[in-house]
Amino acid sequence: MKQGKVAATVDAYIASFPEATQALLNQMRKAILQAAPKAQEQISYMMPAYKLDGVLVYFGGYAKHIGFYPTGSAIQSFKDELTTYHTSKGTVQFPLDKKLPIGLIKRMVQFRVQENTDKAAAKKKLKK
């Protein structure tokens, strides 16, 4: 995506990248939506974001990788499966020259859905 230009939709965001990167971004999007079909898709912090009872995940395209932002709790829970990727507190970097681990991405999104669902249920109980 060109600096200074903010996409209004996820389609526009993905379209702003080279074709090979677009293919990976579309795979990422599809995996997220399959794992969380009720999630709301939007642009937040200038990248695709998915929300369901709060933020689930974000992703973004870069020159050499796809950034996936499933929060620190998901990174920690799946750390043994993420050893071949560069990670930080809340980020995983998937290189553009390798296949995306779709199954892992889906499981991480499902983990986040469960986490958010549990938090929402706990909040609802407290209000009663």
Rosetta blueprint (number, residue, H / E / L):
1 M L
2 K L
3 Q L
4 G L
5 K L
6 V L
7 A L
8 A L
9 T L
10 V H
11 D H
12 A H
13 Y H
14 I H
15 A H
16 S L
17 F L
18 P L
19 E H
20 A H
21 T H
22 Q H
23 A H
24 L H
25 L H
26 N H
27 Q H
28 M H
29 R H
30 K H
31 A H
32 I H
33 L H
34 Q H
35 A H
36 A L
37 P L
38 K L
39 A L
40 Q E
41 E E
42 Q E
43 I E
44 S E
45 Y L
46 M L
47 M E
48 P E
49 A E
50 Y E
51 K E
52 L L
53 D L
54 G L
55 V E
56 L E
57 V E
58 Y E
59 F E
60 G E
61 G E
62 Y L
63 A L
64 K L
65 H E
66 I E
67 G E
68 F E
69 Y E
70 P L
71 T L
72 G H
73 S H
74 A H
75 I H
76 Q H
77 S H
78 F L
79 K H
80 D H
81 E H
82 L L
83 T L
84 T L
85 Y L
86 H E
87 T E
88 S L
89 K L
90 G L
91 T L
92 V E
93 Q E
94 F E
95 P E
96 L L
97 D L
98 K L
99 K L
100 L L
101 P L
102 I H
103 G H
104 L H
105 I H
106 K H
107 R H
108 M H
109 V H
110 Q H
111 F H
112 R H
113 V H
114 Q H
115 E H
116 N H
117 T H
118 D H
119 K H
120 A H
121 A H
122 A H
123 K H
124 K H
125 K H
126 L H
127 K H
128 K L
